[in-house]
Amino acid sequence: MPLKLIQTGDGSHTLFVYELNEHYHSTFGAVNESRHIFINAGFNYFKNITEQINILELGFGTGLNAFLTLFEARKNKQKVNYTAIEPYPLDKDIFPKLNYFDFIKDKNAEKIFLRLHQNNWNKHAEISKDFFLLKINSKIEDVILESDKYHLVYFDAFAPEVQPELWTEQIFQKVYNSMRNNGVLVTYSAKGMVKRNMISAGLEVEKLPGPKGKREFIRAVKK
Ligand SMILES: C[S@@+](CC[C@H](N)C(=O)[O-])C[C@H]1O[C@@H](n2cnc3c(N)ncnc32)[C@H](O)[C@@H]1O
């Protein structure tokens, strides 16, 4: 799949997919978007509440969310079991070109970022003392998810306009079943259709102010 590396508004990279006419992240700022939605509204929801947190990510892609989560978890003294689903792994030549480690002040940031990508698919890996990763090379549609497992879901598929089949009641129901009670799902889309399908799947939905370039995003809770 031909891709183009581009710089977003905050200086961090993203990828443009010609075939879909779609970016992996907000062009206003990839790192800024990930921090605002996935880390601050998602991961930090569990700060001082849960010491060991199970995360499910839909769409591993560049690994940006996993990377930022690892360092945030260190700060919060939390342990993370991170399961990421990705049917279309990126070419390994692309990772060293991404500049995400410039946004983390840690001498091992680059090494850790690359480690997220070096470990094998479908195998558990210890990325650091407190961060365990399982990358599943499959579509969400085809994965069997354990029930009542995840505290937190990063729902980071391509936009509903591009991949409508992933933002359905059926997929949200599947994700809902995999979440614990009081588990949280965060996603960058706040479309009416997305919200309605989440509610039909049983989630309680709230809209929060978005990062630069986005009015709102969704945080949903399994009650
Ligand atoms: C918007 S990108 C975000 C990727 C990643 N979270 C990141 O920060 O780079 C969407 C990702 O979803 C993946 N994807 C596409 N179809 C999928 C499917 N059926 N199930 C799970 N992931 C899928 C894409 O390959 C891509 O990596």
The ligand as an SDF file (V2000), in Angstrom:
LIG
                    3D

 27 29  0  0  0  0  0  0  0  0999 V2000
   -6.2300    5.6770   11.8600 C   0  0  0  0  0  0  0  0  0  0  0  0
   -5.0150    4.3730   11.7000 S   0  0  0  0  0  0  0  0  0  0  0  0
   -4.3900    4.4550   13.3420 C   0  0  0  0  0  0  0  0  0  0  0  0
   -3.3080    3.5110   13.6450 C   0  0  0  0  0  0  0  0  0  0  0  0
   -2.5730    3.6310   14.9830 C   0  0  0  0  0  0  0  0  0  0  0  0
   -3.4220    3.6600   16.1340 N   0  0  0  0  0  0  0  0  0  0  0  0
   -1.5490    4.7140   14.9700 C   0  0  0  0  0  0  0  0  0  0  0  0
   -1.5510    5.5700   15.8570 O   0  0  0  0  0  0  0  0  0  0  0  0
   -0.7040    4.7180   14.0740 O   0  0  0  0  0  0  0  0  0  0  0  0
   -6.1110    2.9680   11.6090 C   0  0  0  0  0  0  0  0  0  0  0  0
   -5.4750    1.6050   11.7330 C   0  0  0  0  0  0  0  0  0  0  0  0
   -6.4850    0.5850   11.7220 O   0  0  0  0  0  0  0  0  0  0  0  0
   -6.0100   -0.5280   10.9740 C   0  0  0  0  0  0  0  0  0  0  0  0
   -7.1310   -1.3490   10.4910 N   0  0  0  0  0  0  0  0  0  0  0  0
   -7.6870   -1.3460    9.2660 C   0  0  0  0  0  0  0  0  0  0  0  0
   -8.6810   -2.2650    9.1760 N   0  0  0  0  0  0  0  0  0  0  0  0
   -8.7500   -2.8570   10.3840 C   0  0  0  0  0  0  0  0  0  0  0  0
   -9.5620   -3.9190   10.9030 C   0  0  0  0  0  0  0  0  0  0  0  0
  -10.4890   -4.5100   10.1620 N   0  0  0  0  0  0  0  0  0  0  0  0
   -9.3570   -4.3120   12.1880 N   0  0  0  0  0  0  0  0  0  0  0  0
   -8.4040   -3.7000   12.9500 C   0  0  0  0  0  0  0  0  0  0  0  0
   -7.6000   -2.6900   12.4940 N   0  0  0  0  0  0  0  0  0  0  0  0
   -7.7720   -2.2780   11.2310 C   0  0  0  0  0  0  0  0  0  0  0  0
   -5.2340    0.1540    9.8670 C   0  0  0  0  0  0  0  0  0  0  0  0
   -4.3730   -0.7370    9.1830 O   0  0  0  0  0  0  0  0  0  0  0  0
   -4.5020    1.2540   10.6210 C   0  0  0  0  0  0  0  0  0  0  0  0
   -3.2960    0.8030   11.1490 O   0  0  0  0  0  0  0  0  0  0  0  0
  1  2  1  0
  2  3  1  0
  2 10  1  0
  3  4  1  0
  4  5  1  0
  5  6  1  0
  5  7  1  0
  7  8  2  0
  7  9  1  0
 10 11  1  0
 11 12  1  0
 11 26  1  0
 12 13  1  0
 13 14  1  0
 13 24  1  0
 14 15  1  0
 14 23  1  0
 15 16  2  0
 16 17  1  0
 17 18  1  0
 17 23  2  0
 18 19  1  0
 18 20  2  0
 20 21  1  0
 21 22  2  0
 22 23  1  0
 24 25  1  0
 24 26  1  0
 26 27  1  0
M  CHG  2   2   1   9  -1
M  END
$$$$
